[in-house]
């Protein structure tokens, strides 16, 4: 059994990682850190893990951590990760970082949207952890930057179109809706039950959400030129899930079946992409608890636009599940291991 640890186990991503790893046949969860809950059993903090793990949350030094595991999930906030990850790498460990600290390839862009970077020398080494696009690089990586949840849902939906030059980049609009777990577990008035129940609202409107440069970075890489898009996130009154609807103008008069073939060519061998039948569209309740990304699309012939809809679970495919997928690839085991379960329903 290979040893793995979660640094920052007290959030929604941390508990989702623990849930998946407790059932993973190739890895043993050997440490879970939390300053807030140090000394408490992980199953006391998260009763859903009762009987699945007897780990105690600890506040460990780097040296103590390095004695416990060979691969680490850094499920900590931005800035915290950039100070922690280099020390783990210098000790010969592998890291899947779930913050944004190593996702953006341009240090100046990162510092514009986040803060000063204390370990920019590791950015060039980090591999962007979207397996459908970067599988071979992830397999050789010691540092994988796990993608954000919104970028995962948008990039996977648009990738076949951009790779084949089928849409006008300047026409792309991404309209995304997320469950409240995307805001994290810390107390926040904006995500209290009474604030979100029976309501629906946009936020970070006007190109100011921090996932935007990440989305544009990956779309630009697919297109081969710089892309700017319109992106508006919304908060849904549900716990988990992201539904993204993307609009773009087609550059040629192609049939839906021709475009479907391009999606099949790119994704048919991808274990966690499900292309829905013609006329069917994804729903968040059909991917809950799973590492799937469901994709459906149609052509609006009246406007010459294609409409792509994707659904993911934001804390599985959008975070913890994708991180485990990356871990499997980095450690040269079957990539679907520990992630084969069907979605929850209802």
Secondary structure, DSSP 8 states (H G I E B T S, - for coil): -EEEEEESTTSHHHHHHHHHHTT-SSEEEEEEE-STTTTSBHHHHSGGGTTT---B-B---HHHHHHH-SEEEE---TTHHHHHHHHHHHTT-EEEE-SSTTT-S-HHHHHHHS---S-GGGTTT-EE--HHHHHHHHHT-SEEE---HHHHHHHHHHHHHHHTT-B-GGG-EEEEEE-GGGG-SS--GGGSHHHHTT--EEESTTTT-TTHHHHHHHHHHHHTS----EEEEEE-SSSS-EEEEEEEEBSS---HHHHHHHHHHHHTT-TTEEE--TT----GGGTTTS--EEEEEEEETTTTEEEEEEEE-TTIIIIIHHHHHHHHHHTTS-TTTT--------
